[in-house]
Amino acid sequence: MSNLETSRGNWGSKFGFIIAAAGSAIGLGNIWRFPYVAGENGGAAFVLIYIIFVVLIGLPVMIAELAIGRNTEKNPVGAFKKLFPQSLWKAIGGLGVITGIGILSFYAVIAGYTVGYFIKIILGDFSAVESAAQSGQIFAAFTANPYISIGLLLVFIILTVLVVMGGVSAGIERWSKILMPLLFLLLIILAIYSITLEGASKGLSFYLKPDLSKITLTTFARALGQALFSLSLGMGTMITYGSYISKRDNLVTSAAYVCFFDTLIAILAGLVIFPALFAMGMDPAGGPGLVFVVLPSIFAKMPGGMIFGAGIFLLLAVAALTSTISLLEVPVAYFVDEHGWSRKKAVVSMGAITFIIGIPSALALGANHFFSTFIKENFGFLDFMNALFGNYSLSIGAFFIAIFAGYKWGVNAISREIQEQGSVFYFRPIWAFLIRFICPIAIFVILAYIAWTGNYF
């Protein structure tokens, strides 16, 4: 094993990579973000378009990112620099590093709330909740406390730092193998319970029967943003994770497994949320607080619901952790590879910067009027960061990665990387067509639409 491999780390197995990459993709993007974005954009119609985007755009871009990472064994900036040293393509890698920090700064706020809710349920704060309105009032009071919000942000950043400091195999991979299967099992159990509630059939209809009349260009824009956000694409996470993959592993099947598990978890999260939502007569367009209002209302009516509720919020925190560690790994890999920093120095420095940047988001759900109404009423600093980095930056990054893969480095070079050591690329012509034409055109059209309309602001 080379010194590079020893210093950077590698996945212990193909399964280890799949579960870690799925862990990166599976998180609050599926369980917090997916249901409320779907609820705001037509339910089943949004879900249908989302799945189409995962297959036609998400999977091809993921294959390209993994191939770029494995070929170069570098972070996003280093990967583009190694392939084309004198070009400006490394700026796309730089955008990815900045985007990772930007997303982590607000994502860790929501992740911290899951830790706080785990504690609140243990303490019995929801045992007397009888209505969704009561649950909503508890959430509003909880997020309006600046000390709690900032404190929980700090806690989650520290947890993320501790895992990433452990390295690739001993830290990220080991934790992912233990925690993701538990999350999957609990989501299945909770979904089964939710669809058996009285009145749940209306929620299932909203979620599973597409009403094509509800489809607008905004639906397409939000579905693409959600697909890229959920799959951790366009910001170099999969380039970084790909850089740790063995040449023996099949990149196409690995990417397909990650996309499948990520989409499955998102669909399951909707089966938890929407039947319960309609059973309790709540608005499906409930916004970012949806999970924190709906889930406690379910637990309050379940036999043993408080115990189960504590378990699900603990595992929500765990799912968030498998994503935050991948977000932090991107800038960490950059400073280790490009500037020769020790992993410890890179992890602590990036963790501290992310915490500072995250403070305004922690104050943006009622704790501070300025940050809570940063753009306009009901569109605070956290919403701004979500739109800027979770939609615009990811879309721009994914667009240029598709261009790079399809035209600059080229489909032939990526195909050779994929077919290392005998792997067969059965769908090469389809992938080549998608990455050269469908992916960049679709992303560009939707980017132009949201820029023209200012739809995310």
RODO-2510 file (C-alpha; in nm, 4 decimals, decimal comma):
residues 457
     n   res          X          Y          Z
     1     m     0,0000     0,0000     0,0000
     2     s     0,1355     0,3411    -0,0986
     3     n     0,2038     0,6261     0,1426
     4     l    -0,0819     0,8167    -0,0226
     5     e    -0,3265     0,5412     0,0560
     6     t    -0,1986     0,5129     0,4100
     7     s    -0,2327     0,8849     0,4768
     8     r    -0,5654     0,9438     0,3006
     9     g    -0,7398     0,6185     0,3922
    10     n    -0,9535     0,3767     0,1917
    11     w    -1,2863     0,2004     0,2308
    12     g    -1,2484    -0,1450     0,3849
    13     s    -1,4867    -0,3034     0,1307
    14     k    -1,7356    -0,2254    -0,1466
    15     f    -2,0183    -0,2722     0,1056
    16     g    -1,8398    -0,0284     0,3359
    17     f    -1,8347     0,2348     0,0627
    18     i    -2,1999     0,1747    -0,0344
    19     i    -2,3235     0,2016     0,3224
    20     a    -2,1092     0,5115     0,3879
    21     a    -2,2107     0,6814     0,0623
    22     a    -2,5722     0,5858     0,1262
    23     g    -2,5261     0,7283     0,4743
    24     s    -2,4042     1,0516     0,3169
    25     a    -2,7118     1,0587     0,0935
    26     i    -2,9564     0,9275     0,3537
    27     g    -3,0187     1,1813     0,6236
    28     l    -3,2350     1,4786     0,7022
    29     g    -3,2527     1,5503     0,3295
    30     n    -3,4799     1,2463     0,3051
    31     i    -3,6617     1,2620     0,6364
    32     w    -3,6758     1,6364     0,7132
    33     r    -3,6483     1,8073     0,3726
    34     f    -3,8132     1,5622     0,1293
    35     p    -4,1592     1,5439     0,2944
    36     y    -4,2062     1,9177     0,3359
    37     v    -4,0763     2,0006    -0,0143
    38     a    -4,3066     1,7325    -0,1567
    39     g    -4,5948     1,8701     0,0500
    40     e    -4,5377     2,2205    -0,0837
    41     n    -4,5113     2,1057    -0,4467
    42     g    -4,8023     1,8773    -0,5219
    43     g    -4,7315     1,5563    -0,3321
    44     a    -4,7302     1,2577    -0,5684
    45     a    -4,6630     1,4752    -0,8753
    46     f    -4,3436     1,5984    -0,7100
    47     v    -4,2451     1,2443    -0,6057
    48     l    -4,2832     1,1212    -0,9647
    49     i    -4,0626     1,3970    -1,1069
    50     y    -3,8117     1,3484    -0,8236
    51     i    -3,7693     0,9787    -0,9057
    52     i    -3,7272     1,0588    -1,2767
    53     f    -3,4549     1,3125    -1,1906
    54     v    -3,2747     1,0634    -0,9653
    55     v    -3,2562     0,8123    -1,2527
    56     l    -3,1887     1,0469    -1,5451
    57     i    -2,9686     1,3077    -1,3750
    58     g    -2,8668     1,1948    -1,0258
    59     l    -2,7315     0,8507    -1,1206
    60     p    -2,5309     0,9646    -1,4289
    61     v    -2,3733     1,2560    -1,2368
    62     m    -2,2920     1,0283    -0,9417
    63     i    -2,1181     0,7791    -1,1725
    64     a    -1,9135     1,0673    -1,3184
    65     e    -1,8173     1,2037    -0,9749
    66     l    -1,7104     0,8612    -0,8458
    67     a    -1,5006     0,8003    -1,1587
    68     i    -1,3288     1,1398    -1,1264
    69     g    -1,2540     1,0740    -0,7595
    70     r    -1,1229     0,7194    -0,8023
    71     n    -0,9029     0,8095    -1,0998
    72     t    -0,7347     1,1022    -0,9261
    73     e    -0,7451     0,9868    -0,5611
    74     k    -0,8025     1,3506    -0,4720
    75     n    -1,0486     1,5967    -0,3204
    76     p    -1,2658     1,8033    -0,5625
    77     v    -1,0090     2,0810    -0,6147
    78     g    -0,7177     1,8406    -0,6438
    79     a    -0,9079     1,6117    -0,8804
    80     f    -0,9732     1,8811    -1,1415
    81     k    -0,6224     2,0209    -1,0938
    82     k    -0,4628     1,6778    -1,1483
    83     l    -0,6611     1,6080    -1,4657
    84     f    -0,6176     1,9574    -1,6169
    85     p    -0,3489     2,1446    -1,4202
    86     q    -0,3538     2,4755    -1,6079
    87     s    -0,7312     2,5110    -1,6438
    88     l    -0,9994     2,6924    -1,4448
    89     w    -1,1872     2,3696    -1,3759
    90     k    -1,0409     2,3582    -1,0242
    91     a    -1,2770     2,6487    -0,9467
    92     i    -1,5670     2,4022    -0,9695
    93     g    -1,3921     2,1920    -0,7074
    94     g    -1,3492     2,5057    -0,4977
    95     l    -1,7203     2,5787    -0,5279
    96     g    -1,7837     2,2247    -0,4027
    97     v    -1,5674     2,2780    -0,0941
    98     i    -1,7457     2,6061    -0,0129
    99     t    -2,0857     2,4478    -0,0769
   100     g    -2,0074     2,1617     0,1613
   101     i    -1,9287     2,4085     0,4402
   102     g    -2,2358     2,6191     0,3564
   103     i    -2,4746     2,3238     0,3662
   104     l    -2,3158     2,1816     0,6810
   105     s    -2,3607     2,5169     0,8591
   106     f    -2,7423     2,5096     0,8363
   107     y    -2,7824     2,1321     0,8195
   108     a    -2,6120     2,0950     1,1581
   109     v    -2,8703     2,3342     1,3065
   110     i    -3,1572     2,1040     1,2074
   111     a    -2,9503     1,8025     1,3113
   112     g    -2,9011     1,9635     1,6515
   113     y    -3,2774     2,0002     1,6870
   114     t    -3,3105     1,6210     1,6505
   115     v    -3,0783     1,5787     1,9495
   116     g    -3,2815     1,8337     2,1426
   117     y    -3,6074     1,6585     2,0598
   118     f    -3,4635     1,3255     2,1693
   119     i    -3,3950     1,4826     2,5084
   120     k    -3,7379     1,6531     2,5223
   121     i    -3,9182     1,3242     2,4543
   122     i    -3,7111     1,1453     2,7200
   123     l    -3,8144     1,4185     2,9657
   124     g    -4,1824     1,3686     2,8760
   125     d    -4,2427     1,7098     2,7196
   126     f    -4,4847     1,5603     2,4641
   127     s    -4,6738     1,3189     2,6865
   128     a    -4,9702     1,5570     2,7216
   129     v    -4,9818     1,6765     2,3598
   130     e    -5,3318     1,6355     2,2205
   131     s    -5,3186     1,8387     1,8993
   132     a    -5,0858     1,9404     1,6217
   133     a    -5,1280     2,3020     1,7340
   134     q    -4,9800     2,2171     2,0739
   135     s    -4,6900     2,0380     1,9104
   136     g    -4,6316     2,3394     1,6869
   137     q    -4,6248     2,5731     1,9869
   138     i    -4,3626     2,3562     2,1570
   139     f    -4,1445     2,3638     1,8452
   140     a    -4,1790     2,7411     1,8101
   141     a    -4,0802     2,7973     2,1728
   142     f    -3,7915     2,5516     2,1390
   143     t    -3,6353     2,7180     1,8328
   144     a    -3,6926     3,0674     1,9750
   145     n    -3,4392     3,0014     2,2536
   146     p    -3,0995     3,1211     2,1194
   147     y    -2,8954     2,9401     2,3827
   148     i    -3,0553     2,6053     2,3073
   149     s    -3,0272     2,6486     1,9290
   150     i    -2,6623     2,7552     1,9327
   151     g    -2,5743     2,4987     2,1998
   152     l    -2,7243     2,2112     1,9984
   153     l    -2,5445     2,3335     1,6845
   154     l    -2,2178     2,3170     1,8782
   155     v    -2,2970     1,9683     2,0088
   156     f    -2,3593     1,8353     1,6596
   157     i    -2,0488     1,9976     1,5130
   158     i    -1,8423     1,8378     1,7912
   159     l    -1,9967     1,4947     1,7228
   160     t    -1,9182     1,5347     1,3522
   161     v    -1,5611     1,6425     1,4244
   162     l    -1,5010     1,3393     1,6496
   163     v    -1,6137     1,0905     1,3840
   164     v    -1,4265     1,2524     1,0922
   165     m    -1,1105     1,2731     1,3004
   166     g    -1,1211     0,8918     1,3200
   167     g    -1,0544     0,8708     0,9469
   168     v    -1,2240     0,6925     0,6563
   169     s    -1,2439     0,3242     0,7501
   170     a    -1,2233     0,3406     1,1302
   171     g    -1,4464     0,6465     1,1591
   172     i    -1,6933     0,7047     0,8761
   173     e    -1,7327     0,3470     0,7490
   174     r    -1,7572     0,1781     1,0890
   175     w    -2,0295     0,4092     1,2189
   176     s    -2,2285     0,3917     0,8964
   177     k    -2,2385     0,0092     0,9016
   178     i    -2,3889     0,0081     1,2492
   179     l    -2,6351     0,2932     1,2337
   180     m    -2,7967     0,2985     0,8893
   181     p    -2,9631    -0,0474     0,9117
   182     l    -3,1205     0,0559     1,2429
   183     l    -3,2656     0,3702     1,0874
   184     f    -3,4120     0,1688     0,7995
   185     l    -3,5809    -0,0789     1,0356
   186     l    -3,7382     0,1905     1,2516
   187     l    -3,8668     0,3829     0,9499
   188     i    -4,0414     0,0697     0,8204
   189     i    -4,2092     0,0113     1,1567
   190     l    -4,3190     0,3744     1,1848
   191     a    -4,4501     0,3788     0,8251
   192     i    -4,6601     0,0676     0,8931
   193     y    -4,8073     0,2339     1,1997
   194     s    -4,8739     0,5618     1,0182
   195     i    -5,0666     0,4078     0,7262
   196     t    -5,2960     0,2245     0,9684
   197     l    -5,4171     0,5473     1,1342
   198     e    -5,7800     0,6440     1,0784
   199     g    -5,7987     0,8880     0,7892
   200     a    -5,4553     0,7905     0,6553
   201     s    -5,5963     0,6952     0,3132
   202     k    -5,6267     1,0626     0,2113
   203     g    -5,2588     1,1100     0,2878
   204     l    -5,1675     0,8032     0,0825
   205     s    -5,3709     0,9364    -0,2084
   206     f    -5,1988     1,2767    -0,1877
   207     y    -4,8581     1,1069    -0,1746
   208     l    -4,8965     0,8194    -0,4205
   209     k    -5,1562     0,9298    -0,6806
   210     p    -5,0049     1,2000    -0,9025
   211     d    -5,2265     1,4915    -0,9982
   212     l    -5,0486     1,6115    -1,3119
   213     s    -5,2380     1,9406    -1,3022
   214     k    -5,0265     2,0379    -1,0006
   215     i    -4,7012     2,0160    -1,1979
   216     t    -4,5368     2,3523    -1,2687
   217     l    -4,1836     2,4597    -1,3579
   218     t    -4,1371     2,5230    -0,9866
   219     t    -4,2127     2,1554    -0,9232
   220     f    -3,9328     2,0600    -1,1635
   221     a    -3,6917     2,3093    -1,0067
   222     r    -3,7584     2,1900    -0,6523
   223     a    -3,7438     1,8213    -0,7538
   224     l    -3,4026     1,8683    -0,9162
   225     g    -3,2719     2,0627    -0,6162
   226     q    -3,3968     1,7907    -0,3832
   227     a    -3,2426     1,5108    -0,5928
   228     l    -2,9006     1,6778    -0,5986
   229     f    -2,9210     1,7733    -0,2285
   230     s    -3,0309     1,4292    -0,1153
   231     l    -2,7728     1,2423    -0,3243
   232     s    -2,4893     1,4734    -0,2093
   233     l    -2,4125     1,5674    -0,5715
   234     g    -2,2639     1,8838    -0,7178
   235     m    -2,0437     1,9646    -0,4171
   236     g    -1,7660     1,7084    -0,4479
   237     t    -1,8754     1,4682    -0,1744
   238     m    -1,8917     1,1767    -0,4167
   239     i    -1,5638     1,2845    -0,5805
   240     t    -1,4072     1,2724    -0,2334
   241     y    -1,5730     0,9413    -0,1408
   242     g    -1,4835     0,8035    -0,4834
   243     s    -1,1180     0,8828    -0,4175
   244     y    -1,1176     0,6182    -0,1451
   245     i    -1,2713     0,3399    -0,3628
   246     s    -1,0690     0,0358    -0,4656
   247     k    -1,0039    -0,0234    -0,8366
   248     r    -1,1650    -0,3654    -0,7914
   249     d    -1,5102    -0,2227    -0,7178
   250     n    -1,7736    -0,1647    -0,9862
   251     l    -1,8565     0,2065    -0,9843
   252     v    -2,1851     0,1748    -1,1738
   253     t    -2,3442    -0,0809    -0,9422
   254     s    -2,2092     0,1069    -0,6394
   255     a    -2,3715     0,4309    -0,7593
   256     a    -2,6966     0,2491    -0,8405
   257     y    -2,7152     0,0981    -0,4913
   258     v    -2,6593     0,4383    -0,3296
   259     c    -2,9327     0,6004    -0,5426
   260     f    -3,1726     0,3122    -0,4727
   261     f    -3,1298     0,3166    -0,0953
   262     d    -3,1464     0,6949    -0,0819
   263     t    -3,4723     0,7057    -0,2805
   264     l    -3,6202     0,4193    -0,0787
   265     i    -3,5590     0,6026     0,2482
   266     a    -3,7125     0,9227     0,1071
   267     i    -4,0245     0,7332    -0,0047
   268     l    -4,0496     0,5660     0,3376
   269     a    -4,0206     0,9043     0,5096
   270     g    -4,3171     1,0257     0,3072
   271     l    -4,5146     0,7173     0,4112
   272     v    -4,4467     0,8115     0,7718
   273     i    -4,5384     1,1786     0,7347
   274     f    -4,8316     1,2158     0,4925
   275     p    -5,0759     0,9511     0,6211
   276     a    -5,0311     1,0883     0,9738
   277     l    -5,0570     1,4435     0,8457
   278     f    -5,3965     1,3902     0,6845
   279     a    -5,5159     1,1682     0,9698
   280     m    -5,4659     1,4677     1,2012
   281     g    -5,6091     1,7206     0,9556
   282     m    -5,2836     1,9109     0,9106
   283     d    -5,1550     2,1125     0,6148
   284     p    -4,9167     1,9074     0,3961
   285     a    -4,7316     2,2296     0,3042
   286     g    -4,6091     2,2683     0,6594
   287     g    -4,2584     2,3886     0,5805
   288     p    -3,9275     2,2958     0,7478
   289     g    -4,0888     2,2363     1,0890
   290     l    -4,3090     1,9571     0,9542
   291     v    -4,1131     1,6649     1,0992
   292     f    -4,0793     1,8331     1,4370
   293     v    -4,4533     1,8971     1,4561
   294     v    -4,5974     1,5821     1,2981
   295     l    -4,3802     1,3125     1,4546
   296     p    -4,4356     1,4180     1,8180
   297     s    -4,8112     1,4282     1,7487
   298     i    -4,7943     1,0676     1,6282
   299     f    -4,5918     0,9537     1,9289
   300     a    -4,8370     1,1121     2,1722
   301     k    -5,1136     0,8831     2,0434
   302     m    -4,9072     0,5617     2,0195
   303     p    -4,8931     0,2907     2,2858
   304     g    -4,5411     0,3293     2,4215
   305     g    -4,5044     0,6200     2,1846
   306     m    -4,2647     0,8183     2,3985
   307     i    -4,0117     0,5332     2,4037
   308     f    -4,0499     0,4820     2,0312
   309     g    -4,0342     0,8577     1,9719
   310     a    -3,7080     0,8855     2,1609
   311     g    -3,5671     0,6048     1,9465
   312     i    -3,6701     0,7593     1,6159
   313     f    -3,5305     1,1037     1,7010
   314     l    -3,2070     0,9445     1,8169
   315     l    -3,1819     0,7658     1,4845
   316     l    -3,2772     1,0826     1,2971
   317     a    -2,9770     1,2370     1,4666
   318     v    -2,7676     0,9385     1,3617
   319     a    -2,8868     0,9671     1,0010
   320     a    -2,7987     1,3351     1,0106
   321     l    -2,4552     1,2481     1,1490
   322     t    -2,3762     1,0152     0,8582
   323     s    -2,4472     1,3118     0,6290
   324     t    -2,2645     1,5793     0,8288
   325     i    -1,9480     1,3687     0,8396
   326     s    -1,9508     1,3484     0,4588
   327     l    -2,0052     1,7249     0,4328
   328     l    -1,7110     1,7933     0,6643
   329     e    -1,4910     1,5357     0,4882
   330     v    -1,4924     1,7446     0,1663
   331     p    -1,3085     2,0523     0,3032
   332     v    -1,0975     1,8303     0,5294
   333     a    -0,9753     1,6252     0,2312
   334     y    -0,8991     1,9497     0,0472
   335     f    -0,6729     2,0867     0,3193
   336     v    -0,5059     1,7483     0,3789
   337     d    -0,4379     1,6916     0,0070
   338     e    -0,3627     2,0428    -0,1185
   339     h    -0,2060     2,2128     0,1820
   340     g    -0,0485     1,9207     0,3667
   341     w    -0,2438     1,9769     0,6870
   342     s    -0,2765     1,6973     0,9383
   343     r    -0,6244     1,5452     0,9525
   344     k    -0,6665     1,6716     1,3109
   345     k    -0,5808     2,0323     1,2183
   346     a    -0,8101     2,0244     0,9133
   347     v    -1,1027     1,8711     1,1027
   348     v    -1,0868     2,1082     1,4013
   349     s    -1,0365     2,4184     1,1849
   350     m    -1,3209     2,3383     0,9445
   351     g    -1,5480     2,2404     1,2332
   352     a    -1,4849     2,5735     1,4073
   353     i    -1,5463     2,7769     1,0901
   354     t    -1,8677     2,5872     1,0181
   355     f    -1,9934     2,6502     1,3714
   356     i    -1,9372     3,0257     1,3394
   357     i    -2,1068     3,0398     0,9985
   358     g    -2,3958     2,8318     1,1369
   359     i    -2,4854     3,0695     1,4222
   360     p    -2,7129     3,2957     1,2102
   361     s    -2,9040     2,9878     1,0891
   362     a    -2,9402     2,8743     1,4504
   363     l    -3,1069     3,2080     1,5267
   364     a    -3,3311     3,2051     1,2186
   365     l    -3,6356     3,0153     1,3451
   366     g    -3,7573     3,2717     1,5950
   367     a    -3,4570     3,3355     1,8174
   368     n    -3,3644     3,6615     1,6411
   369     h    -3,5985     3,8812     1,4371
   370     f    -3,3331     3,9970     1,1881
   371     f    -3,2163     3,6452     1,0982
   372     s    -3,5704     3,5039     1,1105
   373     t    -3,6856     3,7550     0,8456
   374     f    -3,3513     3,7831     0,6630
   375     i    -3,5038     3,7979     0,3123
   376     k    -3,8709     3,8475     0,3929
   377     e    -4,1365     3,7362     0,6394
   378     n    -4,1177     3,3558     0,6906
   379     f    -3,7932     3,3373     0,4893
   380     g    -3,5042     3,3648     0,7289
   381     f    -3,1300     3,3121     0,7116
   382     l    -3,1600     2,9322     0,7288
   383     d    -3,4011     2,9366     0,4341
   384     f    -3,1592     3,1652     0,2494
   385     m    -2,8662     2,9280     0,3071
   386     n    -3,0844     2,6324     0,2067
   387     a    -3,1754     2,8044    -0,1208
   388     l    -2,8274     2,9420    -0,1946
   389     f    -2,6239     2,6301    -0,1214
   390     g    -2,8858     2,3529    -0,1181
   391     n    -3,0290     2,4510    -0,4562
   392     y    -2,8283     2,7064    -0,6559
   393     s    -2,4732     2,5930    -0,5699
   394     l    -2,5509     2,2245    -0,6055
   395     s    -2,7211     2,2797    -0,9404
   396     i    -2,4307     2,4893    -1,0726
   397     g    -2,1792     2,2309    -0,9519
   398     a    -2,3717     1,9407    -1,1027
   399     f    -2,4082     2,1290    -1,4347
   400     f    -2,0346     2,1845    -1,4724
   401     i    -1,9483     1,8323    -1,3570
   402     a    -2,1803     1,6982    -1,6296
   403     i    -2,0081     1,9243    -1,8861
   404     f    -1,6660     1,8169    -1,7598
   405     a    -1,7556     1,4471    -1,7721
   406     g    -1,9303     1,4630    -2,1072
   407     y    -1,6951     1,6933    -2,2996
   408     k    -1,3746     1,7966    -2,1200
   409     w    -1,2398     1,4752    -1,9683
   410     g    -1,4811     1,2855    -2,1904
   411     v    -1,7024     0,9809    -2,1853
   412     n    -1,4218     0,7570    -2,3155
   413     a    -1,1880     0,8449    -2,0284
   414     i    -1,4635     0,7861    -1,7702
   415     s    -1,5615     0,4602    -1,9379
   416     r    -1,2004     0,3387    -1,9143
   417     e    -1,1969     0,4238    -1,5432
   418     i    -1,5251     0,2417    -1,4858
   419     q    -1,4005    -0,0678    -1,6710
   420     e    -1,0806    -0,0964    -1,4651
   421     q    -0,9890    -0,4555    -1,3808
   422     g    -1,2596    -0,6139    -1,5955
   423     s    -1,5784    -0,4332    -1,4863
   424     v    -1,8303    -0,4223    -1,7717
   425     f    -2,0123    -0,0928    -1,8410
   426     y    -2,3335    -0,2359    -1,9875
   427     f    -2,5213     0,0934    -2,0109
   428     r    -2,2383     0,3056    -2,1512
   429     p    -2,4308     0,4427    -2,4551
   430     i    -2,7290     0,5418    -2,2394
   431     w    -2,5071     0,6980    -1,9731
   432     a    -2,3036     0,8849    -2,2353
   433     f    -2,6199     1,0310    -2,3904
   434     l    -2,7577     1,1339    -2,0505
   435     i    -2,4367     1,2941    -1,9205
   436     r    -2,3693     1,4828    -2,2477
   437     f    -2,7181     1,6027    -2,3328
   438     i    -2,9988     1,5363    -2,0826
   439     c    -2,8133     1,6245    -1,7592
   440     p    -2,6592     1,9588    -1,8591
   441     i    -2,9612     2,0772    -2,0600
   442     a    -3,2129     1,9898    -1,7875
   443     i    -3,0005     2,1456    -1,5123
   444     f    -2,9333     2,4594    -1,7183
   445     v    -3,3006     2,5132    -1,8062
   446     i    -3,4090     2,4807    -1,4447
   447     l    -3,1231     2,7021    -1,3227
   448     a    -3,2246     2,9661    -1,5775
   449     y    -3,5848     2,9408    -1,4591
   450     i    -3,5091     2,9890    -1,0902
   451     a    -3,2627     3,2709    -1,1685
   452     w    -3,5200     3,4482    -1,3894
   453     t    -3,8089     3,4126    -1,1458
   454     g    -3,6132     3,4386    -0,8208
   455     n    -3,8261     3,1421    -0,7211
   456     y    -3,6113     3,0335    -0,4274
   457     f    -3,6146     3,3814    -0,2758
***
